[in-house]
Amino acid sequence: MEEKVIYAMYDDDDVLLNGAKALVAEGVHISDVYSPMPIHGIDPVIGVEPTRLGIAAFLYGLTGTMLAAIGLRYFMIIDWPMNIGGKPSFSLLENIPSFVPIFFEFTVLCAAHGMAITYLLRNKTLPGMPPRNPDPRTTDDKFVIEINASENSKHSLNEITAMLKKTGVVEMEEKVIK
């Protein structure tokens, strides 16, 4: 099945944001925006849902804290209890003040690694994967709006092209994706 896609390129992020607002106000659905940097305020305009990466980070951090507690209890209380600086080795609760830096560091370690891996998997940007951006200039200084014709049944391609020209577009390209 072939699908027609319009790529509209801008050279300024503010022009793109204002153009996206105008297009959405006309009832055009924008599939995606490609940019070399985050554009503040574009997500609610094009209808991107808020991310749940913060929830995942909390869960990864909680996992790190639990693993640190289990490991410290096993290593320092059960397996090889040591008297370090006169601290008792009878239970984990008596030693928690001295273990707080380890809890913190392991929590941060697990949260950071978990978020990075989740981000790479979710966005399909693992090392070695082909790039999905339509134009290599979107990694340098250009901004691109992607509009799928199949998602915009209310407007014809000519109408969408005419609306795009009013928004300050620099280049426009129409592609057929198989």
N, C-alpha and C positions, 0 to 999 in steps of 0.2 A: 504494500500500500504506500503510495507516494503522498507526501505531505509538503505543502508549501510553507516556507518560513521567510519572514522579512527580518533583516538585520539593519537597524538604524544606528549609525555611528555619530557620536557627539564628541566634541573636544573640550567640553566643560561639564563638570558634574552638576552645577546649579542649573544649567540649561537642560540637562537630562532630567533632573528632578522635576522641574517645572513642566517639561514636555510630558513626562510620565503622568503627572497630575492631570494635565489637559486631556491626554488620551483616555485615562481611566474615567474622567468625567463624561466623556463621549460614549462610554460603554465598551471600550476596547480592552480586552484581556491581555496583559503583558505576561509572557511566559517566564522570562528571566532577564536579569541585567548583569552584564559582565563589566567589571571595572578593575583598575589596578589597585584600588584602595577602597575601604568601606565608604559608602555614601550614607551619611546620617539622614535618617528619615525615609529611606526608599522602601524599607520592608513593609510598613503599613500601607503605603501607596499601592504597591503591586500585589498585596495580599499574602505576604509570607507570614506564616505562623511563628510565634515566638519559639525559640529553641528550648529544649529540655536538657541542655548540656549542664546547666547548674544543678539540676536534680541528680544527674549521673555523677557529677563531681562530688556531691555530698555523699552519695552511696559508695563511691570509690574511696573517699576519705574515711568513711565509717569502717569500710573493710580494712583499710590500712591500720586504723586504731585497734580494731579487734585482733588483727594478726600480730601487731606489736605487743598487745597485752598477753596473748596466748604464748608468743615466743619468749617474752621476758619472764613470764611465770615458769615456763618449762626450763629455760636456760639458767636463770638466776635463783630459782627457788627449789625446783624438783631435781634437775639433772646434776648440777654442780654448784651448790650453794657456797658463796664466798662472802667473807666478812670484809667488805670494802669500806674503809673509813669508819669502822665501828657501827655501821648500819646493820640492823638485824636482818637475817635471811629466813625468817619464819613464814612470812606471807607477803603477797604482792601488795596488799593494802598498806602495810607498814612502810614499804619502799616507794610508793607512788611519787612522792616529791622528787626523788632522785631519778625517776624514770620519765618525768614529764618531757624533757628534751627529746628522748627517743620516741615517745608517743607522737610528738609534734612532727618530727622529721619523717617518720614513717608514714604518717597521715598525708603529709604534703607530697611525698614520693609517690604513693599509690594514686592520689588524686590527680597529680600532674600527668603521670604516665597513662592512667586510664582515660583522662580527657583527650590527650593527644591521639591515642589509638582509636578512640571512639570517633573523634573528629575526622581522622583520615579514612576510616571505614565508611562512615556515614556519607561523606562527600565524594567517595570514590576517587581519592587523590593519593593512593598509595604509590610508593616509588615504582617507577617503571610503567605506570599506566599512561595511556595516550591522553593528551590534553583535550578538554571538552570545549574550550573557548573557540568561538567562531573566527576570530582574527587575532594573530599574535600581537598586534598593537594594543590589545586590551590589557596586556601585562606591563605596558610602558606608560602611555599617556592618553589613550582613547577609551571611550565609554560606549557600550553597545546595548541596545534594547532588542530583545528577541520577541517576535510576535508570531505565533502559529496561526495559520489561516483556519485550521480545523477548530480551534477554540474560539473563533470569532465569527460565528455563523450570521450574526446580525449585520455585519458590514462586509462589503466586497473588498478585494485586495486594492482596487483603485481608490475606494473611499479611505481605506487605512493609509495608503500612500499619500493621498492628498492631506490627510490630517497630520501625518508625520512631517510633511514639508513645512507646515505652519509652525512646528515646534523648534525650529532652528537646527535641524539635522544637517550634518556635514556630508555624510555619504549614506547611501541606501543600497542594499543588495537583497535580491530575492533568490532564494535557493529552493531546490526540490530535494527533499530528504527521503530516501527509500527505506 
